[in-house]
Amino acid sequence: MAELKYSPVTHDHKAFLARAGARRGFKEAYDALELEYELASQLLRARTRAGLTQDAVAERMGTTKSAISRLEGSGKHAPSLTTLQKYARAVGCDLRVRLVPQK
């Protein structure tokens, strides 16, 4: 059986925002999801650093690839802290949650 090689898909987020920002209502909708987008970005960066596929993370967590896909997708799923802790361990990270005073 041939061995699969992991090759992450690149995404130019700045270019995406430049194009999407021209649409009416985009900025307000995007800003409302800022925390979800940031979490999704951190999950993807951690998995990429670990050199893992969604399948590999799913196996380590005892779940399915589709569950990992939902977890890494912003705005679609509100994961529990337990799930985030499992994901963090699966990709070799610690989970830290902070409350930051408002300005």
The 8 nearest C-alpha neighbors of each residue, nearest first, counted from 0:
[[1, 2, 3, 4, 5, 54, 55, 52],
 [2, 0, 3, 4, 5, 6, 52, 54],
 [1, 3, 4, 0, 5, 6, 52, 55],
 [4, 2, 1, 5, 0, 6, 52, 51],
 [3, 5, 6, 2, 1, 52, 7, 50],
 [6, 4, 7, 3, 52, 50, 51, 47],
 [5, 7, 4, 8, 50, 52, 9, 47],
 [8, 6, 9, 5, 47, 52, 50, 51],
 [9, 7, 6, 10, 5, 47, 11, 43],
 [10, 8, 7, 11, 6, 12, 47, 43],
 [9, 11, 12, 8, 15, 14, 13, 7],
 [12, 10, 14, 13, 15, 9, 16, 8],
 [11, 13, 15, 14, 10, 16, 17, 9],
 [12, 14, 16, 15, 11, 17, 18, 10],
 [15, 13, 17, 12, 16, 11, 18, 19],
 [14, 16, 12, 18, 13, 17, 19, 11],
 [17, 15, 19, 13, 14, 18, 20, 12],
 [16, 18, 14, 20, 15, 19, 13, 21],
 [19, 17, 15, 16, 20, 21, 14, 22],
 [18, 20, 16, 21, 22, 17, 15, 25],
 [21, 19, 17, 22, 16, 18, 25, 26],
 [20, 22, 19, 18, 23, 17, 25, 16],
 [23, 21, 20, 25, 19, 24, 18, 26],
 [22, 24, 25, 21, 20, 26, 19, 27],
 [25, 23, 27, 26, 22, 28, 20, 29],
 [24, 26, 28, 27, 23, 22, 20, 29],
 [27, 25, 29, 28, 24, 30, 20, 23],
 [26, 28, 30, 29, 25, 24, 31, 32],
 [29, 27, 25, 31, 26, 30, 24, 32],
 [30, 28, 26, 32, 31, 27, 25, 33],
 [29, 31, 33, 27, 32, 28, 26, 25],
 [32, 30, 28, 29, 33, 27, 34, 26],
 [31, 33, 29, 30, 35, 34, 36, 28],
 [34, 32, 30, 36, 35, 31, 37, 29],
 [33, 35, 37, 36, 32, 38, 31, 30],
 [36, 34, 38, 73, 32, 37, 33, 74],
 [37, 35, 39, 33, 73, 38, 34, 40],
 [36, 38, 40, 34, 35, 39, 33, 41],
 [37, 39, 41, 35, 40, 36, 42, 34],
 [40, 38, 71, 36, 42, 41, 37, 73],
 [39, 41, 37, 43, 38, 42, 36, 44],
 [40, 42, 44, 38, 43, 39, 45, 37],
 [43, 41, 39, 45, 40, 44, 38, 46],
 [42, 44, 46, 40, 41, 45, 47, 39],
 [45, 43, 47, 41, 46, 42, 48, 40],
 [46, 44, 48, 42, 47, 43, 41, 49],
 [45, 47, 49, 43, 48, 44, 51, 90],
 [46, 48, 50, 44, 49, 45, 43, 51],
 [49, 47, 45, 50, 46, 44, 51, 90],
 [48, 50, 46, 47, 51, 90, 45, 91],
 [51, 49, 47, 48, 46, 52, 5, 90],
 [52, 50, 49, 46, 55, 47, 56, 53],
 [51, 53, 55, 54, 56, 5, 50, 46],
 [52, 54, 56, 55, 64, 57, 67, 51],
 [55, 53, 64, 57, 52, 56, 58, 63],
 [56, 54, 52, 58, 57, 53, 51, 59],
 [57, 55, 59, 53, 58, 54, 89, 60],
 [58, 56, 62, 54, 60, 63, 64, 55],
 [57, 59, 61, 55, 60, 56, 62, 54],
 [58, 60, 56, 57, 61, 89, 55, 62],
 [61, 59, 57, 58, 62, 85, 56, 89],
 [60, 62, 58, 59, 57, 63, 56, 85],
 [61, 63, 57, 60, 58, 66, 64, 67],
 [64, 62, 57, 66, 65, 67, 58, 61],
 [63, 65, 54, 67, 66, 57, 53, 68],
 [64, 66, 68, 63, 67, 69, 53, 57],
 [67, 65, 69, 63, 64, 68, 70, 62],
 [68, 66, 70, 64, 65, 69, 71, 53],
 [67, 69, 65, 71, 66, 70, 72, 64],
 [70, 68, 72, 66, 67, 71, 65, 76],
 [69, 71, 67, 68, 72, 66, 76, 78],
 [72, 70, 39, 68, 69, 67, 42, 73],
 [73, 71, 69, 70, 39, 68, 75, 74],
 [72, 74, 35, 36, 75, 39, 71, 76],
 [73, 75, 76, 35, 72, 32, 36, 77],
 [76, 74, 73, 72, 69, 77, 70, 35],
 [75, 77, 74, 78, 70, 69, 73, 72],
 [76, 78, 79, 75, 74, 70, 35, 73],
 [79, 77, 76, 82, 80, 83, 70, 81],
 [78, 80, 82, 81, 83, 77, 84, 76],
 [79, 81, 83, 82, 84, 78, 85, 94],
 [80, 82, 84, 79, 83, 85, 78, 86],
 [83, 81, 85, 79, 84, 80, 78, 86],
 [82, 84, 80, 86, 85, 81, 87, 79],
 [85, 83, 87, 81, 82, 86, 94, 80],
 [86, 84, 82, 88, 83, 87, 89, 60],
 [85, 87, 89, 83, 84, 88, 82, 90],
 [88, 86, 92, 84, 90, 89, 85, 93],
 [87, 89, 91, 85, 92, 90, 86, 84],
 [88, 90, 86, 87, 91, 59, 56, 85],
 [91, 89, 87, 88, 46, 49, 92, 45],
 [92, 90, 88, 89, 87, 49, 93, 45],
 [93, 91, 87, 88, 90, 94, 45, 89],
 [92, 94, 87, 95, 88, 91, 84, 90],
 [95, 93, 84, 87, 92, 96, 83, 88],
 [94, 96, 93, 97, 84, 92, 87, 83],
 [95, 97, 94, 98, 80, 99, 93, 83],
 [98, 96, 99, 95, 100, 94, 101, 34],
 [97, 99, 100, 96, 101, 95, 34, 102],
 [98, 100, 97, 101, 102, 96, 95, 34],
 [101, 99, 102, 98, 97, 96, 34, 95],
 [102, 100, 99, 98, 97, 34, 33, 96],
 [101, 100, 99, 98, 97, 34, 33, 30]]
